[in-house]
């Protein structure tokens, strides 16, 4: 259940930070300046991510710092996106961006950053964003989740009896240690990149 995990409190001590929110839009009938490449726009106040999701659609993710977003219902979000964000986008997609904003299919999600702080629990463990999350700017979440799976697979491979909770608990504790080098590197990189891009303006 990812970053919205209801089970998390039973398995770790979550210290969730919400540095910003991401506003998402799908831009229709447009192409990015450099085909088949993701684009990172250095904008004020923080970065914008653009990438193709089909031959004629572009996914646009606008980072809005802070926990409070301009309201969508009263039109403040539309005004913010059209007057402040649109002029900073590549000219090739501005018209499609404004059209997507006017269409009103604006989606938002809070950015949740949470360090890994496990509570060893017999027979259970957390993986991926339910356990540890970082700013999505670098797209590191899937890398960490897939790496967690590989580490866990390799640890559990020699086990013949999954009913031995004591032995299993030792493997799970080892998992939390073995995942750290890759996970902490990606977490640090994502945090540093966001702070760097945010500090430009």
C-alpha positions, -999 to 999 in steps of 0.1 A, spaced: 0 0 0 30 23 -6 33 57 10 -3 55 22 4 24 43 -21 17 71 1 -11 84 32 10 88 27 21 124 27 -16 134 60 -23 118 81 9 121 82 43 137 72 66 108 87 101 108 70 114 77 81 148 63 60 165 35 84 191 19 61 197 -11 32 185 -33 33 173 -69 7 186 -93 3 162 -122 -12 169 -157 -13 149 -189 -5 171 -219 -22 161 -252 -10 164 -288 24 176 -281 61 165 -282 90 173 -260 119 193 -274 141 161 -273 121 130 -282 125 99 -261 141 118 -232 128 129 -199 131 167 -193 139 185 -161 129 222 -161 148 245 -137 119 267 -127 109 290 -99 103 280 -72 112 243 -78 118 218 -106 93 205 -132 96 170 -146 83 161 -181 83 128 -199 64 111 -228 38 85 -219 28 79 -256 36 93 -290 13 123 -284 11 126 -246 34 141 -221 32 136 -183 40 169 -165 48 169 -127 50 203 -111 66 205 -77 49 230 -54 70 236 -22 53 236 12 23 217 26 -4 241 14 -14 241 -23 -34 268 -41 -70 255 -40 -83 239 -72 -120 246 -65 -118 284 -65 -95 286 -95 -63 296 -77 -45 265 -88 -54 272 -125 -43 308 -122 -9 297 -106 -2 271 -132 -11 294 -162 5 326 -150 35 314 -130 44 279 -144 34 280 -181 58 308 -190 87 288 -177 80 257 -198 96 249 -232 77 268 -258 69 236 -277 45 224 -249 31 257 -234 -1 256 -254 -7 219 -245 0 227 -209 -25 256 -207 -51 234 -225 -46 206 -199 -49 231 -171 -81 245 -186 -95 210 -191 -93 208 -153 -80 172 -149 -54 184 -123 -42 157 -99 -22 164 -67 -3 142 -43 18 151 -13 55 142 -14 63 121 16 98 116 27 104 90 54 136 75 68 138 38 74 132 30 111 121 -6 114 105 -24 144 115 -60 139 82 -80 139 81 -118 136 66 -128 103 63 -93 88 84 -67 71 79 -35 50 93 -29 15 94 0 -9 77 33 -1 57 17 27 90 14 46 112 42 33 105 70 9 123 100 -7 115 129 -30 104 114 -64 126 139 -84 152 112 -92 127 84 -97 146 63 -71 116 47 -54 113 18 -79 151 12 -77 150 9 -39 119 -13 -40 134 -37 -66 167 -38 -48 149 -46 -15 132 -76 -33 165 -89 -46 182 -86 -12 153 -103 5 151 -131 -21 188 -138 -17 185 -139 21 155 -162 22 167 -186 -5 184 -210 19 155 -212 44 137 -245 44 113 -239 72 93 -206 73 76 -217 105 108 -211 125 100 -175 136 132 -171 155 154 -180 125 133 -159 102 135 -129 125 173 -130 122 171 -130 84 147 -100 85 171 -81 108 199 -89 83 177 -76 55 174 -42 72 212 -40 74 220 -52 39 195 -29 22 212 2 36 241 9 12 219 12 -19 189 27 -2 208 53 18 228 64 -13 196 69 -34 178 87 -4 208 110 0 210 117 -37 173 125 -40 173 148 -11 205 166 -22 192 170 -58 159 185 -46 176 209 -22 200 220 -50 173 226 -75 151 244 -49 180 266 -39 186 279 -74 158 304 -71 
